[in-house]
Amino acid sequence: MASGTERLTKLASCAGCAGKAGMRELSQVLKHLSDLSADQPDLLVGLTAPDDAAVYRLNDDQAVVLTVDFFAPLVDDPYDYGAISATNAMSDVYAMGGEVVLALNIAAFPEDMPSETIAKIIQGGAEKVREAGGVIAGGHTILDEEPKYGLCVMGLVHPDAIFRKGGAQPGDVLFLTKALGTGIITTAAGRDEASPEHLAAAVEGMTTLNRHAAHIAREIGARAMTDVTGYSLLGHAREIAAAGELCLRIIAPAVPVLPGALELAKGGISTAGARRNREFYGEHVNMDQKVSEAMQGVLFDPQTSGGLLMAVAQDRASDAQDRFRAAGLEVWAIGEVTAGAGVEVAA
């Protein structure tokens, strides 16, 4: 697993978001910030109604989508680390319905990190941005004992064609475009407890752009959409439910899981992020007690560069599956939108 120069995941600490209290405090801080931007009519998406990225209208036909994301290594291969970080950072642009145009590197590297390792990380990121049709035009790097890498990404979208978390309606079908379990598998890999095949499948998913999946979402008229990342499937489902003041009913056996993830969860592999997600979002989730503890762990597992979660009108559901299949992309129907509140998980 090692890169040949050093083991990147051993350089990364168990950093992450704050616990339940910290997440609530952060929400209060952001509330004060949102008051300062409430009188900006061209800020179409900001802190007043938080979504996956900020959107600012330039004119009647163009709006800028802006987002930033970076994190410490979760795999040892430096090229894969860079590619995963870049794919993850660009995902929020696609979740808002935009196209990636420009990106800037954000990086922190130890002073003694070999230059060839740094070059591989940057290369991995740059080649994913090029695949997305964008370009990296610079960035900022500092020295730090813990390596970190990511992007600030700018995209463009028509002001009238923005995807939002709100907008789902009762009767809509819920679709997910990537299997879950990246947090469990990368954690196990860091302990040498994941097979190379299982890690490779996770890396393949994490480096797959959500670009074409977002194109299909546009074609089928998705009513609400977000990407599944650190707050887990259930956390992000809760966001869609709250934005639309309705309930998302998820069928646990229908949810796709990466090879090996469920078995690793049964063996006790979990993450601090999953525990925080369960603490923070658990009160909004009505969990069928027949759902196994391992599957619950997968549902609360924080994802890196996860798939798109979208609500699609029932009469477009079959068309959605046909279009994804024709494009050679995976998609799973995992539940439905109903009246009510929060998230319901059925066995």
C-alpha positions as CSV (number, residue, x, y, z in Angstrom):
1,M,0.0,0.0,0.0
2,A,2.9,2.4,0.6
3,S,3.7,5.0,-2.1
4,G,7.3,4.0,-2.3
5,T,8.4,7.2,-0.5
6,E,6.3,7.2,2.6
7,R,2.9,6.1,3.8
8,L,0.6,9.1,3.4
9,T,-2.1,8.0,5.7
10,K,0.3,7.6,8.6
11,L,1.1,11.4,8.2
12,A,-2.6,12.3,8.5
13,S,-4.1,12.6,12.0
14,C,-7.7,11.7,12.8
15,A,-8.9,15.3,12.0
16,G,-12.5,16.0,11.3
17,C,-15.5,18.0,12.2
18,A,-16.5,18.8,15.7
19,G,-18.8,16.7,17.8
20,K,-22.5,17.3,18.2
21,A,-22.1,20.4,20.3
22,G,-19.5,21.8,18.0
23,M,-21.7,21.3,15.0
24,R,-24.5,23.1,16.7
25,E,-22.2,26.0,17.6
26,L,-21.0,26.2,14.0
27,S,-24.6,26.5,12.9
28,Q,-25.0,29.5,15.2
29,V,-21.9,31.2,13.8
30,L,-23.0,30.7,10.3
31,K,-26.5,32.1,11.2
32,H,-24.8,35.4,12.2
33,L,-22.8,35.4,8.9
34,S,-26.0,34.8,6.9
35,D,-27.5,38.0,8.3
36,L,-24.7,40.0,6.7
37,S,-25.5,38.7,3.2
38,A,-29.3,38.8,3.3
39,D,-29.5,42.0,1.3
40,Q,-27.5,40.7,-1.7
41,P,-30.1,40.0,-4.4
42,D,-27.5,38.5,-6.8
43,L,-26.3,36.0,-4.2
44,L,-28.7,33.3,-5.3
45,V,-27.4,30.6,-3.0
46,G,-25.5,31.4,0.2
47,L,-25.8,31.1,3.9
48,T,-29.4,32.2,4.1
49,A,-30.6,29.0,2.6
50,P,-27.4,26.8,2.7
51,D,-26.8,24.3,-0.1
52,D,-23.8,22.5,-1.7
53,A,-22.0,25.6,-3.0
54,A,-22.4,29.4,-3.3
55,V,-24.0,30.8,-6.4
56,Y,-23.7,34.4,-7.5
57,R,-25.6,35.8,-10.5
58,L,-23.4,37.7,-13.1
59,N,-26.2,38.5,-15.6
60,D,-29.5,37.0,-16.8
61,D,-27.7,34.1,-18.4
62,Q,-24.8,33.3,-16.2
63,A,-24.1,32.6,-12.5
64,V,-20.9,31.6,-10.8
65,V,-20.8,28.5,-8.7
66,L,-18.0,28.6,-6.1
67,T,-16.9,26.0,-3.6
68,V,-13.8,24.9,-1.7
69,D,-12.8,21.5,-0.2
70,F,-9.6,19.9,1.1
71,F,-8.6,17.1,3.5
72,A,-5.7,15.0,4.7
73,P,-4.7,11.8,2.9
74,L,-7.1,8.8,3.2
75,V,-5.1,6.6,0.8
76,D,-1.4,6.0,0.5
77,D,-0.9,6.5,-3.3
78,P,-0.2,10.2,-3.8
79,Y,-1.6,10.3,-7.3
80,D,-4.9,8.7,-6.1
81,Y,-5.0,11.1,-3.2
82,G,-4.8,14.1,-5.4
83,A,-7.3,12.7,-7.9
84,I,-9.8,11.9,-5.1
85,S,-9.4,15.3,-3.5
86,A,-10.0,17.1,-6.8
87,T,-13.0,14.9,-7.7
88,N,-14.5,15.5,-4.3
89,A,-14.0,19.3,-4.5
90,M,-15.6,19.6,-7.9
91,S,-18.6,17.5,-6.9
92,D,-20.4,20.4,-5.3
93,V,-20.4,22.3,-8.6
94,Y,-22.2,19.3,-10.3
95,A,-24.6,19.0,-7.3
96,M,-25.7,22.6,-8.1
97,G,-26.1,21.8,-11.8
98,G,-22.9,23.7,-13.0
99,E,-19.9,23.0,-15.1
100,V,-16.4,23.3,-13.8
101,V,-14.4,26.1,-15.4
102,L,-11.5,27.0,-13.1
103,A,-9.7,25.7,-10.0
104,L,-7.0,26.8,-7.6
105,N,-4.9,24.3,-5.5
106,I,-5.0,24.5,-1.7
107,A,-2.3,22.5,-0.1
108,A,-0.2,22.0,3.0
109,F,2.8,19.7,3.0
110,P,5.5,18.8,5.5
111,E,8.8,20.4,4.8
112,D,10.5,17.1,4.4
113,M,8.0,15.5,2.1
114,P,9.7,14.3,-1.1
115,S,9.2,16.6,-4.1
116,E,8.2,13.6,-6.2
117,T,5.3,12.8,-3.8
118,I,4.0,16.3,-3.9
119,A,4.3,16.3,-7.7
120,K,2.2,13.2,-7.9
121,I,-0.5,14.7,-5.6
122,I,-0.7,17.8,-7.7
123,Q,-0.7,15.8,-11.0
124,G,-3.6,13.7,-9.8
125,G,-5.7,16.8,-9.0
126,A,-4.8,18.6,-12.3
127,E,-5.6,15.6,-14.5
128,K,-9.1,15.2,-12.9
129,V,-9.8,19.0,-13.4
130,R,-8.7,18.6,-17.0
131,E,-11.1,15.6,-17.4
132,A,-13.8,17.8,-16.1
133,G,-13.2,20.4,-18.8
134,G,-11.6,22.9,-16.5
135,V,-8.1,24.2,-15.7
136,I,-6.0,24.7,-12.6
137,A,-4.6,28.3,-12.8
138,G,-2.6,28.5,-9.6
139,G,-3.2,28.2,-5.8
140,H,-1.6,28.5,-2.4
141,T,0.7,26.1,-0.5
142,I,1.9,26.3,3.1
143,L,4.2,24.2,5.3
144,D,2.4,21.9,7.8
145,E,3.2,18.7,9.6
146,E,0.0,17.2,8.3
147,P,-0.4,17.0,4.5
148,K,-3.6,18.4,3.1
149,Y,-4.8,19.0,-0.4
150,G,-7.9,20.2,-2.3
151,L,-9.3,22.8,-4.5
152,C,-11.2,26.0,-4.7
153,V,-13.4,25.5,-7.7
154,M,-15.4,27.9,-9.9
155,G,-18.2,26.8,-12.2
156,L,-20.9,28.3,-14.3
157,V,-24.6,27.7,-14.4
158,H,-27.7,29.4,-15.8
159,P,-29.5,31.3,-13.0
160,D,-32.7,29.5,-13.8
161,A,-31.1,26.0,-13.9
162,I,-29.7,25.6,-10.4
163,F,-30.2,22.4,-8.6
164,R,-31.1,22.8,-5.0
165,K,-31.8,20.6,-2.0
166,G,-35.3,21.9,-1.8
167,G,-38.0,21.0,-4.3
168,A,-38.7,17.3,-3.8
169,Q,-42.4,16.3,-3.8
170,P,-44.3,13.4,-2.2
171,G,-44.3,10.5,-4.6
172,D,-40.9,11.3,-6.0
173,V,-38.4,8.4,-6.4
174,L,-35.0,8.7,-4.7
175,F,-32.0,7.7,-6.8
176,L,-28.3,7.3,-5.7
177,T,-25.4,7.2,-8.2
178,K,-22.6,5.7,-6.1
179,A,-22.3,2.9,-3.6
180,L,-21.6,3.6,0.0
181,G,-18.7,2.6,2.3
182,T,-15.7,4.7,1.4
183,G,-15.1,5.8,5.0
184,I,-15.2,2.3,6.3
185,I,-12.9,0.9,3.6
186,T,-10.3,3.7,3.8
187,T,-10.2,3.4,7.5
188,A,-9.7,-0.4,7.3
189,A,-7.0,0.2,4.6
190,G,-5.2,2.5,7.0
191,R,-5.1,-0.4,9.5
192,D,-4.1,-2.9,6.8
193,E,-7.5,-4.7,7.2
194,A,-8.9,-4.0,3.7
195,S,-8.1,-6.1,0.7
196,P,-6.5,-4.4,-2.3
197,E,-9.5,-5.3,-4.4
198,H,-11.9,-3.6,-2.0
199,L,-9.7,-0.5,-1.7
200,A,-9.4,-0.3,-5.5
201,A,-13.2,-0.4,-5.9
202,A,-13.5,2.4,-3.4
203,V,-10.8,4.5,-5.2
204,E,-12.5,4.0,-8.5
205,G,-15.8,5.3,-7.1
206,M,-14.1,8.3,-5.4
207,T,-12.3,9.3,-8.6
208,T,-15.4,9.1,-10.8
209,L,-16.7,12.5,-11.6
210,N,-20.4,13.3,-11.0
211,R,-20.4,15.4,-14.1
212,H,-22.3,13.1,-16.5
213,A,-24.6,11.9,-13.7
214,A,-25.6,15.6,-13.2
215,H,-26.2,15.9,-17.0
216,I,-28.7,13.0,-16.8
217,A,-30.3,14.5,-13.7
218,R,-30.9,17.6,-15.8
219,E,-32.4,15.6,-18.7
220,I,-34.8,13.8,-16.4
221,G,-35.8,16.9,-14.5
222,A,-34.6,16.0,-11.0
223,R,-36.5,18.1,-8.6
224,A,-34.0,18.1,-5.7
225,M,-30.4,17.0,-5.6
226,T,-27.3,17.0,-3.4
227,D,-24.0,15.0,-3.3
228,V,-23.4,12.5,-0.5
229,T,-20.2,13.4,1.3
230,G,-19.1,13.7,4.9
231,Y,-22.5,13.9,6.6
232,S,-23.4,10.4,5.2
233,L,-26.4,9.3,3.2
234,L,-28.7,9.8,6.1
235,G,-27.3,13.2,7.0
236,H,-27.7,14.5,3.4
237,A,-31.1,12.9,3.1
238,R,-32.1,14.9,6.2
239,E,-31.0,18.1,4.4
240,I,-33.3,17.4,1.4
241,A,-36.1,16.5,3.8
242,A,-35.7,19.7,5.8
243,A,-35.4,21.9,2.7
244,G,-38.6,20.5,1.4
245,E,-40.4,20.0,4.7
246,L,-41.2,16.4,3.9
247,C,-39.9,12.9,4.6
248,L,-37.4,10.7,2.8
249,R,-38.1,7.0,3.1
250,I,-35.1,4.9,2.4
251,I,-35.2,1.1,1.8
252,A,-32.0,-0.2,3.4
253,P,-31.7,-3.4,1.3
254,A,-32.0,-1.2,-1.9
255,V,-29.0,1.0,-0.9
256,P,-25.8,0.0,-2.8
257,V,-22.7,-0.9,-0.7
258,L,-19.1,-1.1,-1.9
259,P,-17.6,-4.6,-1.9
260,G,-16.2,-5.4,1.5
261,A,-17.8,-2.5,3.4
262,L,-20.6,-4.4,5.1
263,E,-18.3,-7.2,6.1
264,L,-15.8,-4.7,7.6
265,A,-18.6,-2.9,9.4
266,K,-19.7,-6.3,10.9
267,G,-16.1,-6.7,12.0
268,G,-16.2,-3.5,14.0
269,I,-14.6,-1.0,11.6
270,S,-16.2,2.4,12.0
271,T,-15.1,6.0,11.9
272,A,-15.3,9.0,14.3
273,G,-17.3,10.8,11.5
274,A,-19.9,8.1,11.5
275,R,-20.4,8.4,15.3
276,R,-20.7,12.2,14.9
277,N,-23.3,11.8,12.1
278,R,-25.3,9.4,14.2
279,E,-25.2,11.7,17.2
280,F,-26.1,14.8,15.2
281,Y,-28.6,13.4,12.7
282,G,-29.9,10.3,14.6
283,E,-32.8,12.3,16.2
284,H,-34.1,13.0,12.8
285,V,-34.0,9.4,11.6
286,N,-36.7,6.8,12.3
287,M,-34.6,3.6,12.0
288,D,-36.4,0.2,11.6
289,Q,-34.9,-2.0,14.3
290,K,-34.6,-4.8,11.8
291,V,-31.8,-2.9,10.0
292,S,-28.6,-4.5,11.1
293,E,-26.1,-2.5,13.2
294,A,-23.5,-3.0,10.4
295,M,-25.9,-1.6,7.8
296,Q,-26.7,1.3,10.1
297,G,-22.9,2.0,10.2
298,V,-22.8,2.1,6.4
299,L,-25.8,4.5,6.2
300,F,-24.1,6.9,8.7
301,D,-20.7,6.4,7.1
302,P,-19.1,9.7,6.0
303,Q,-18.4,9.5,2.2
304,T,-15.6,11.1,0.3
305,S,-16.5,12.0,-3.3
306,G,-19.8,10.2,-3.0
307,G,-22.6,10.0,-5.5
308,L,-25.6,12.2,-6.2
309,L,-28.8,11.8,-4.3
310,M,-31.8,13.0,-6.3
311,A,-35.5,13.1,-6.2
312,V,-37.2,12.4,-9.5
313,A,-40.9,12.4,-10.4
314,Q,-42.4,8.9,-10.4
315,D,-43.4,9.1,-14.0
316,R,-39.7,9.8,-15.0
317,A,-38.2,7.0,-12.8
318,S,-38.0,4.4,-15.6
319,D,-36.6,6.9,-18.0
320,A,-33.9,7.8,-15.4
321,Q,-32.7,4.2,-15.1
322,D,-32.7,3.8,-18.9
323,R,-30.6,7.0,-19.4
324,F,-28.1,6.0,-16.8
325,R,-27.8,2.5,-18.3
326,A,-27.4,3.9,-21.8
327,A,-24.6,6.1,-20.5
328,G,-22.8,3.2,-18.8
329,L,-23.4,4.8,-15.4
330,E,-24.7,3.1,-12.3
331,V,-27.8,4.3,-10.5
332,W,-30.0,2.8,-7.8
333,A,-33.6,3.5,-6.8
334,I,-33.3,3.6,-3.0
335,G,-36.6,4.9,-1.7
336,E,-39.3,7.6,-2.1
337,V,-40.4,11.0,-0.9
338,T,-43.4,11.1,1.4
339,A,-45.4,13.6,3.5
340,G,-44.0,14.1,7.0
341,A,-40.6,15.1,8.3
342,G,-37.1,13.7,8.6
343,V,-35.8,10.4,7.3
344,E,-37.3,7.0,7.6
345,V,-35.2,3.8,7.1
346,A,-37.1,0.6,6.3
347,A,-35.7,-2.9,6.5
